[in-house]
Amino acid sequence: MNFAEKLKKLRDQSRLTQSEFASEIGVSLRTYKAYELGERRPRKHDIYLKIADIYDLDLNSLITDGEDLKTLSHIENNDKDADVIIKEMLGLFSGGKLDLEDKKAVLDSLEEAYYIAKMKEEKNE
């Protein structure tokens, strides 16, 4: 599922018009329509953060093509550390003091850790 499909699914589930959804995330209707048609994606990271926050979504599942949408509530009680890490990372990327190069290095490391964990899980299935 790509970003455009995920937006449409969120909008349908929340029973909002395109105009209402656009207003909720702080973009123009024209911009939102382009997102939903797959013609463009948000340039500002805070749009992704706003969508993830409003709909209690795991940011990675929102921005990664091919992934289904996952809510933060999928994190089990014994995974509270993961919830804390996610919230800290959101803070780091939305207002932290790291420069873009360092943010990219952090993101690359997280992505690598994700794929390592995914491969381990697939081996255990």
C-alpha positions in Angstrom: 0.0 0.0 0.0 1.5 3.3 -1.0 1.1 6.7 0.8 -1.8 7.8 -1.5 -3.7 4.6 -0.7 -3.1 5.0 3.0 -4.4 8.6 3.0 -7.5 7.6 1.2 -8.0 4.7 3.6 -7.6 7.0 6.6 -10.0 9.5 5.1 -12.6 6.9 4.3 -12.3 5.4 7.8 -12.7 8.8 9.4 -15.6 9.6 7.1 -14.2 12.9 6.1 -14.4 14.7 2.8 -11.1 15.6 1.1 -11.6 19.2 2.1 -12.1 18.3 5.8 -9.1 16.0 5.8 -7.0 18.6 4.1 -8.0 21.2 6.7 -7.3 18.7 9.5 -3.7 18.2 8.4 -3.2 21.8 7.5 -2.8 21.7 3.7 -4.9 23.1 0.8 -7.5 21.0 -0.9 -5.5 21.1 -4.1 -2.4 19.8 -2.3 -4.3 17.1 -0.5 -5.9 15.9 -3.8 -2.4 15.6 -5.3 -1.3 13.5 -2.3 -4.3 11.2 -2.6 -3.9 10.9 -6.4 -0.2 9.9 -5.8 1.0 12.9 -7.8 3.1 14.2 -4.9 4.0 13.6 -1.3 4.4 16.1 1.6 7.7 18.0 1.4 7.5 19.0 5.1 8.1 16.2 7.6 5.6 17.9 10.0 2.7 16.9 7.7 3.6 13.3 8.2 4.0 13.8 11.9 0.6 15.6 12.1 -1.2 12.7 10.3 0.6 10.1 12.5 -0.4 12.1 15.6 -4.0 12.7 14.7 -4.6 9.1 13.7 -2.3 7.5 16.4 -0.2 5.9 13.7 3.3 4.4 13.6 5.1 7.0 11.5 7.1 4.3 9.7 4.0 2.5 8.5 2.7 5.7 7.2 5.7 6.7 5.1 6.9 3.3 4.0 5.4 2.0 0.8 4.2 -1.6 0.9 3.5 -1.5 4.6 0.0 -1.6 6.0 -1.0 1.1 8.4 -0.3 0.3 12.0 -1.5 2.2 15.0 0.8 2.9 18.0 -1.6 0.8 20.0 -0.1 -2.3 18.4 2.8 -1.9 20.8 2.2 -4.3 23.6 2.7 -3.5 27.3 6.0 -5.2 27.4 7.1 -3.0 24.5 6.7 0.3 26.4 10.4 1.1 25.6 9.5 1.0 21.9 6.7 3.6 22.5 9.1 5.9 24.3 11.7 5.5 21.5 9.1 6.4 18.9 8.0 9.5 20.7 11.6 10.6 21.3 12.4 10.1 17.6 9.4 12.1 16.6 10.7 14.9 18.8 14.2 14.6 17.4 13.1 14.8 13.8 10.5 17.5 14.3 12.4 19.9 16.5 15.7 18.4 17.5 19.0 20.2 17.2 20.6 17.7 14.8 21.6 18.9 11.4 20.1 17.1 8.3 23.1 14.9 7.8 23.0 13.6 11.4 19.2 13.1 11.1 19.7 11.1 7.9 22.4 9.0 9.7 19.9 8.3 12.5 17.2 7.4 10.1 19.5 5.1 8.1 20.5 3.3 11.3 16.8 2.8 12.3 16.0 1.5 8.9 18.9 -0.9 9.1 17.7 -2.1 12.5 14.2 -2.6 11.2 15.3 -4.7 8.3 17.6 -6.8 10.5 14.6 -7.4 12.9 12.3 -8.2 10.0 14.8 -10.8 8.6 15.1 -12.4 12.0 11.3 -12.6 12.3 10.9 -14.1 8.9 13.5 -16.8 9.7 11.5 -17.7 12.9 8.3 -18.1 11.0 
